Amino acid sequence: MEDIHKHNSNLKGKIVVITGASSGVGRAAAEAFAREGCNLVITARGKKGIDEVVDYCRALNVKAVGIPADMSIAEDVEKVAAGALAIGGRIDIWVNNAGVMASGKFEEIPLEVHQQVIKTNLFGYMHGAYNAIKIFKEQNEGILINNISIGGFMPAPYSAVYSASKYGIRGMMECLQGEISNRKHIHICNLYPQLQNSTGNLHSAKYSGFDMTIPFIASDPRDTAAKIVELAKNPKKDSFPDLKASAITKTYKLFPKTIMNTASAVVRTKMKLNQTKENNSGNVLTNSKEPLRVYGIPPSKTANSNFKLALFAGLGITLGLLLVNKK
């Protein structure tokens, strides 16, 4: 068994709350904070995934508590905050991460699913911030980290309500950054990663024949988790975890209509080819099912990340030239 207390970290002993921590980036973040010597409060809707993460953290000789909770329910989030305070009387870092996605033709996705996307994503982050900021002000210090996605800057094709929730989170958190700007030791950090090679895509709701495989340019969720840990050490208002997320966002800002229309056309064509695919509400209305792990597609041992990055850069340059010539 590894003794985490041998490690040297300015996060050692900090109490960290992570929402949506049973899989994907949240799970990777919980593991990363545990390796830093932090004490963890792990929360998600399903108990199985929580228990697995708690066991991992405790094996590193740190305190870890699992609290099943639905972030869309205010009372559940209050219980999470109370449980965290029970560990050491304070909360040092709160990571808003729990999120769901529904994709397909807007009018063919059940209204109940649309509403729950807003409740989980927008209301969930609001509930987290509401509890965390009150506690931080009482302590006169604390860090709120919001894992938002580049969806806060650019819409996701055929995912209208998901896009609305991400734009809403970004607006809410930027406003809150202003509210706490006179508090030197309280920070709100917004992170905008691109598509992840996580279980998020496997668990998302899909309608109208929507079926998207994880593309080769998808980022490693452990890299995104490492950026979250970095923000806990060195808070920064707004950041992208990697070059790809930044490049995609900047390209969209240059050619918003062209990129949105082109992406929508591609998705529309794919949906026509998958018209017989059964609709699926995914984890929007129920707990995430198997697989409960960090990666959507386990990374290949022979994968060459430098080659992928070079290919991505080449595609970006080609797209840019095509769009410039089209104007």
TORZAGU-678629 format. One record per residue (C-alpha): residue in three letters; residue number from 0; x negated, y, z negated. Coordinates in Angstrom, 2 decimals, always signed. Last residue first. Example, Ala and Ser with C-alpha at 12.3 -4.5 7.8 and 13.67 -1.06 7.14 Angstrom:
BEGIN
SER, 1, -13.67, -1.06, -7.14
ALA, 0, -12.30, -4.50, -7.80
END
This chain:
BEGIN
LYS, 326, +15.21, +34.11, +47.60
LYS, 325, +14.65, +30.62, +49.05
ASN, 324, +10.91, +31.09, +49.43
VAL, 323, +10.66, +31.92, +45.73
LEU, 322, +12.77, +28.88, +44.84
LEU, 321, +10.63, +26.53, +46.90
LEU, 320, +7.43, +27.96, +45.46
GLY, 319, +8.72, +27.56, +41.90
LEU, 318, +9.86, +24.01, +42.54
THR, 317, +6.42, +23.09, +43.89
ILE, 316, +4.70, +24.70, +40.89
GLY, 315, +6.97, +22.85, +38.49
LEU, 314, +6.48, +19.53, +40.27
GLY, 313, +2.73, +19.95, +40.06
ALA, 312, +2.91, +20.84, +36.38
PHE, 311, +5.00, +17.74, +35.69
LEU, 310, +2.54, +15.57, +37.61
ALA, 309, -0.35, +17.02, +35.64
LEU, 308, +1.49, +16.45, +32.37
LYS, 307, +2.29, +12.87, +33.33
PHE, 306, -1.31, +12.19, +34.30
ASN, 305, -2.51, +13.64, +31.02
SER, 304, -0.01, +11.49, +29.13
ASN, 303, -1.33, +8.27, +30.66
ALA, 302, +0.92, +5.42, +29.59
THR, 301, -0.95, +2.14, +29.12
LYS, 300, +0.37, +1.40, +25.65
SER, 299, +3.84, +2.19, +26.95
PRO, 298, +6.00, +4.27, +24.65
PRO, 297, +9.11, +2.50, +23.30
ILE, 296, +12.09, +3.91, +25.23
GLY, 295, +14.57, +5.72, +22.99
TYR, 294, +11.91, +6.23, +20.35
VAL, 293, +12.27, +7.00, +16.65
ARG, 292, +14.40, +4.07, +15.54
LEU, 291, +17.98, +3.14, +14.75
PRO, 290, +18.88, +1.07, +17.80
GLU, 289, +21.55, +0.37, +16.88
LYS, 288, +24.64, +2.41, +16.05
SER, 287, +24.92, +6.09, +15.20
ASN, 286, +27.85, +6.72, +12.89
THR, 285, +31.25, +7.52, +14.38
LEU, 284, +33.02, +10.39, +16.18
VAL, 283, +30.08, +11.82, +18.13
ASN, 282, +27.92, +8.70, +17.97
GLY, 281, +28.83, +7.45, +21.43
SER, 280, +32.27, +8.53, +22.67
ASN, 279, +31.98, +6.15, +25.64
ASN, 278, +33.72, +6.24, +29.01
GLU, 277, +33.29, +3.08, +31.08
LYS, 276, +31.23, +3.30, +34.26
THR, 275, +33.37, +2.72, +37.35
GLN, 274, +32.68, +6.23, +38.66
ASN, 273, +28.92, +5.67, +38.52
LEU, 272, +27.96, +6.75, +42.05
LYS, 271, +30.15, +9.83, +41.74
MET, 270, +28.44, +10.65, +38.43
LYS, 269, +25.02, +10.60, +40.11
THR, 268, +26.17, +13.09, +42.73
ARG, 267, +27.59, +15.41, +40.08
VAL, 266, +24.36, +15.22, +38.08
VAL, 265, +22.33, +16.32, +41.11
ALA, 264, +24.80, +19.08, +41.97
SER, 263, +24.78, +20.34, +38.38
ALA, 262, +20.98, +20.51, +38.40
THR, 261, +21.01, +22.48, +41.65
ASN, 260, +23.70, +24.88, +40.46
MET, 259, +21.96, +25.48, +37.13
ILE, 258, +18.53, +25.91, +38.72
THR, 257, +19.73, +28.28, +41.42
LYS, 256, +21.84, +30.32, +39.03
PRO, 255, +19.13, +30.74, +36.39
PHE, 254, +16.09, +31.43, +38.63
LEU, 253, +13.52, +33.36, +36.58
LYS, 252, +15.00, +32.59, +33.16
TYR, 251, +15.23, +28.92, +34.13
THR, 250, +11.52, +28.84, +34.94
LYS, 249, +10.69, +30.33, +31.54
THR, 248, +12.79, +27.70, +29.76
ILE, 247, +11.26, +24.80, +31.68
ALA, 246, +7.73, +26.10, +31.09
SER, 245, +8.22, +26.56, +27.34
ALA, 244, +9.67, +23.09, +26.85
LYS, 243, +6.91, +21.54, +28.97
LEU, 242, +4.10, +23.40, +27.20
ASP, 241, +4.96, +21.92, +23.82
PRO, 240, +6.74, +22.44, +20.51
PHE, 239, +8.38, +25.71, +21.55
SER, 238, +8.51, +28.45, +18.94
ASP, 237, +10.64, +31.03, +17.17
LYS, 236, +10.25, +32.58, +13.72
LYS, 235, +6.92, +31.09, +12.67
PRO, 234, +6.14, +29.40, +9.36
ASN, 233, +2.61, +27.98, +8.90
LYS, 232, +2.69, +24.85, +6.74
ALA, 231, +6.38, +24.06, +7.22
LEU, 230, +6.03, +25.11, +10.86
GLU, 229, +3.24, +22.54, +11.26
VAL, 228, +5.51, +19.85, +9.84
ILE, 227, +8.13, +20.73, +12.45
LYS, 226, +5.44, +20.67, +15.14
ALA, 225, +4.43, +17.17, +14.03
ALA, 224, +8.07, +16.11, +14.38
THR, 223, +8.04, +17.39, +17.96
ASP, 222, +4.91, +15.35, +18.65
ARG, 221, +6.58, +12.34, +17.04
PRO, 220, +9.57, +12.86, +19.31
ASP, 219, +7.33, +12.42, +22.39
SER, 218, +8.56, +14.72, +25.14
ALA, 217, +10.63, +13.67, +28.15
ILE, 216, +8.77, +14.28, +31.43
PHE, 215, +9.20, +10.63, +32.49
PRO, 214, +12.98, +10.98, +32.42
ILE, 213, +15.24, +9.26, +29.86
THR, 212, +18.10, +7.75, +31.85
MET, 211, +21.22, +9.78, +32.44
ASP, 210, +24.65, +8.27, +32.86
PHE, 209, +27.68, +10.47, +33.43
GLY, 208, +30.39, +8.39, +35.10
SER, 207, +33.14, +10.80, +34.05
TYR, 206, +32.25, +10.44, +30.35
LYS, 205, +29.21, +9.90, +28.13
ALA, 204, +28.88, +10.43, +24.38
SER, 203, +25.28, +10.40, +23.10
HIS, 202, +23.65, +7.48, +21.26
LEU, 201, +21.19, +6.34, +23.94
ASN, 200, +20.28, +9.95, +24.78
GLY, 199, +19.57, +10.76, +21.14
THR, 198, +17.51, +7.59, +20.64
SER, 197, +14.33, +9.51, +21.35
ASN, 196, +12.18, +10.23, +24.40
GLN, 195, +13.06, +13.87, +23.89
LEU, 194, +14.55, +16.50, +26.19
GLN, 193, +13.04, +19.93, +25.55
PRO, 192, +12.11, +21.34, +22.16
TYR, 191, +13.24, +24.75, +20.86
LEU, 190, +12.22, +25.26, +17.22
ASN, 189, +13.72, +28.02, +15.08
CYS, 188, +11.96, +28.90, +11.82
ILE, 187, +13.77, +30.73, +9.03
HIS, 186, +11.38, +31.91, +6.31
ILE, 185, +11.70, +33.05, +2.70
HIS, 184, +8.53, +34.30, +1.01
LYS, 183, +8.53, +37.89, +2.20
ARG, 182, +12.25, +38.46, +1.73
ASN, 181, +13.07, +41.76, +3.48
SER, 180, +13.53, +39.93, +6.80
ILE, 179, +16.13, +37.67, +5.16
GLU, 178, +19.12, +39.18, +6.94
GLY, 177, +17.23, +39.60, +10.21
GLN, 176, +16.33, +35.93, +10.33
LEU, 175, +19.99, +35.25, +9.58
CYS, 174, +20.97, +37.00, +12.82
GLU, 173, +18.45, +34.94, +14.77
MET, 172, +19.87, +31.84, +13.09
MET, 171, +23.45, +32.56, +14.12
GLY, 170, +22.54, +33.41, +17.70
ARG, 169, +20.42, +30.28, +18.14
ILE, 168, +23.06, +28.08, +16.58
GLY, 167, +25.72, +29.52, +18.89
TYR, 166, +23.64, +28.97, +22.02
LYS, 165, +23.19, +25.39, +20.84
SER, 164, +26.90, +24.87, +20.15
ALA, 163, +27.92, +26.36, +23.50
SER, 162, +25.50, +24.05, +25.31
TYR, 161, +27.01, +21.02, +23.57
VAL, 160, +30.42, +22.36, +24.57
ALA, 159, +29.48, +22.63, +28.23
SER, 158, +27.56, +19.39, +28.70
TYR, 157, +28.05, +18.88, +32.44
PRO, 156, +24.61, +20.37, +33.12
ALA, 155, +22.75, +21.48, +29.95
PRO, 154, +22.84, +25.25, +29.52
MET, 153, +19.66, +27.31, +29.03
PHE, 152, +18.27, +29.23, +26.06
GLY, 151, +19.69, +27.42, +23.02
GLY, 150, +19.72, +24.23, +25.06
ILE, 149, +15.94, +24.53, +24.79
SER, 148, +16.43, +22.52, +21.63
ILE, 147, +17.67, +23.57, +18.11
ASN, 146, +15.52, +21.92, +15.43
ASN, 145, +16.14, +24.51, +12.73
ILE, 144, +13.55, +24.87, +9.97
LEU, 143, +14.56, +26.63, +6.74
ILE, 142, +11.59, +27.47, +4.52
GLY, 141, +11.74, +28.47, +0.87
GLU, 140, +10.95, +31.25, -1.57
ASN, 139, +12.59, +33.64, -4.04
GLN, 138, +13.80, +30.62, -6.01
GLU, 137, +17.34, +32.02, -6.29
LYS, 136, +17.06, +33.33, -2.73
PHE, 135, +15.89, +29.92, -1.51
ILE, 134, +18.85, +28.21, -3.18
LYS, 133, +21.37, +30.49, -1.48
ILE, 132, +19.47, +30.12, +1.80
ALA, 131, +19.55, +26.33, +1.66
ASN, 130, +23.26, +25.94, +0.97
TYR, 129, +24.51, +28.25, +3.71
ALA, 128, +21.74, +27.18, +6.10
GLY, 127, +22.78, +23.53, +5.91
HIS, 126, +26.48, +24.35, +6.25
MET, 125, +25.78, +26.61, +9.25
TYR, 124, +23.62, +23.92, +10.85
GLY, 123, +26.47, +21.43, +10.48
PHE, 122, +29.07, +23.97, +11.62
LEU, 121, +27.20, +24.50, +14.89
ASN, 120, +26.09, +20.94, +15.64
THR, 119, +28.47, +18.63, +13.82
LYS, 118, +31.60, +20.78, +14.04
ILE, 117, +30.97, +21.96, +17.61
VAL, 116, +30.37, +18.40, +18.82
GLN, 115, +33.42, +17.32, +16.80
GLN, 114, +35.66, +19.74, +18.68
HIS, 113, +34.52, +18.52, +22.08
VAL, 112, +35.12, +14.90, +21.01
GLU, 111, +38.64, +15.65, +19.77
LEU, 110, +39.34, +17.49, +23.03
PRO, 109, +38.71, +14.27, +24.92
ILE, 108, +36.10, +14.63, +27.70
GLU, 107, +37.83, +14.61, +31.08
GLU, 106, +38.46, +18.37, +31.15
PHE, 105, +34.75, +19.24, +30.77
LYS, 104, +33.48, +16.70, +33.29
GLY, 103, +30.82, +14.64, +31.57
SER, 102, +28.41, +14.94, +28.65
ALA, 101, +28.90, +14.79, +24.88
MET, 100, +26.01, +15.50, +22.50
VAL, 99, +25.38, +15.09, +18.77
GLY, 98, +23.16, +16.83, +16.23
ALA, 97, +21.48, +16.41, +12.87
ASN, 96, +18.22, +18.39, +12.68
ASN, 95, +18.44, +21.17, +10.12
VAL, 94, +15.21, +20.81, +8.13
TRP, 93, +15.28, +22.26, +4.60
ILE, 92, +11.94, +22.97, +2.92
ASP, 91, +11.07, +23.86, -0.67
ILE, 90, +14.19, +22.72, -2.50
ARG, 89, +14.24, +23.13, -6.28
GLY, 88, +15.04, +21.50, -9.63
GLY, 87, +12.73, +18.54, -9.08
ILE, 86, +14.76, +15.57, -7.92
ALA, 85, +18.20, +16.80, -9.02
LEU, 84, +17.87, +19.80, -6.72
ALA, 83, +17.81, +17.45, -3.73
GLY, 82, +20.95, +15.66, -4.88
ALA, 81, +22.74, +18.98, -5.37
ALA, 80, +21.79, +20.08, -1.84
VAL, 79, +23.01, +16.78, -0.39
LYS, 78, +26.24, +17.01, -2.39
GLU, 77, +26.85, +20.52, -1.02
VAL, 76, +26.33, +19.09, +2.47
ASP, 75, +29.05, +16.51, +1.91
GLU, 74, +31.45, +19.19, +0.65
ALA, 73, +30.93, +21.26, +3.80
ILE, 72, +31.85, +18.42, +6.17
SER, 71, +30.21, +18.76, +9.60
MET, 70, +26.94, +17.59, +8.07
ASP, 69, +28.39, +14.15, +7.43
ALA, 68, +26.53, +12.66, +4.48
PRO, 67, +24.85, +9.47, +3.28
ILE, 66, +22.24, +10.50, +0.68
GLY, 65, +18.88, +8.71, +0.67
VAL, 64, +16.29, +9.63, -1.94
ALA, 63, +12.53, +9.50, -1.49
LYS, 62, +9.77, +10.11, -4.01
VAL, 61, +6.30, +9.55, -2.62
ASN, 60, +4.11, +6.47, -3.00
LEU, 59, +3.63, +5.83, +0.74
ALA, 58, +5.82, +2.72, +0.49
ARG, 57, +8.47, +5.07, -0.86
CYS, 56, +8.58, +6.85, +2.48
TYR, 55, +9.08, +3.69, +4.53
ASP, 54, +11.76, +2.41, +2.14
VAL, 53, +13.60, +5.74, +2.39
VAL, 52, +13.48, +5.55, +6.19
GLU, 51, +15.00, +2.06, +6.25
ASP, 50, +17.65, +2.99, +3.68
ILE, 49, +18.74, +6.01, +5.73
GLY, 48, +19.11, +3.92, +8.87
LYS, 47, +21.39, +1.47, +7.11
LYS, 46, +23.43, +4.10, +5.24
GLY, 45, +24.96, +5.80, +8.28
ARG, 44, +26.04, +9.45, +8.23
ALA, 43, +22.57, +10.94, +7.90
THR, 42, +20.47, +12.26, +5.01
ILE, 41, +16.97, +11.71, +3.70
VAL, 40, +15.84, +13.74, +0.70
LEU, 39, +12.06, +13.49, +0.70
ASN, 38, +9.17, +14.15, -1.65
CYS, 37, +6.18, +15.40, +0.32
GLY, 36, +2.78, +13.70, +0.38
GLU, 35, +1.82, +14.70, +3.93
ARG, 34, +2.49, +11.12, +5.08
ALA, 33, +6.01, +11.55, +3.73
PHE, 32, +6.41, +14.70, +5.84
ALA, 31, +5.48, +12.73, +8.97
GLU, 30, +7.82, +9.84, +8.16
ALA, 29, +10.72, +12.22, +7.60
ALA, 28, +9.87, +14.10, +10.80
ALA, 27, +9.84, +10.89, +12.85
ARG, 26, +13.24, +9.95, +11.43
GLY, 25, +14.64, +13.37, +12.27
VAL, 24, +13.09, +13.30, +15.75
GLY, 23, +14.91, +10.10, +16.64
SER, 22, +16.66, +7.99, +14.02
SER, 21, +18.08, +7.92, +10.48
ALA, 20, +17.00, +11.49, +9.67
GLY, 19, +20.00, +13.44, +10.90
THR, 18, +19.36, +15.98, +8.15
ILE, 17, +15.97, +16.40, +6.49
VAL, 16, +15.58, +17.83, +2.98
VAL, 15, +12.01, +18.39, +1.77
ILE, 14, +10.74, +18.73, -1.80
LYS, 13, +7.07, +19.72, -1.84
GLY, 12, +4.70, +17.44, -3.77
LYS, 11, +1.92, +17.63, -1.19
LEU, 10, +2.66, +20.31, +1.38
ASN, 9, -0.71, +22.04, +1.05
SER, 8, -2.27, +18.77, +2.10
ASN, 7, -5.29, +16.73, +1.02
HIS, 6, -4.55, +13.01, +1.02
LYS, 5, -5.44, +10.74, -1.88
HIS, 4, -1.94, +11.29, -3.21
ILE, 3, -0.56, +9.29, -0.27
ASP, 2, -1.72, +6.02, -1.78
GLU, 1, -1.32, +3.42, +0.98
MET, 0, +0.00, +0.00, +0.00
END
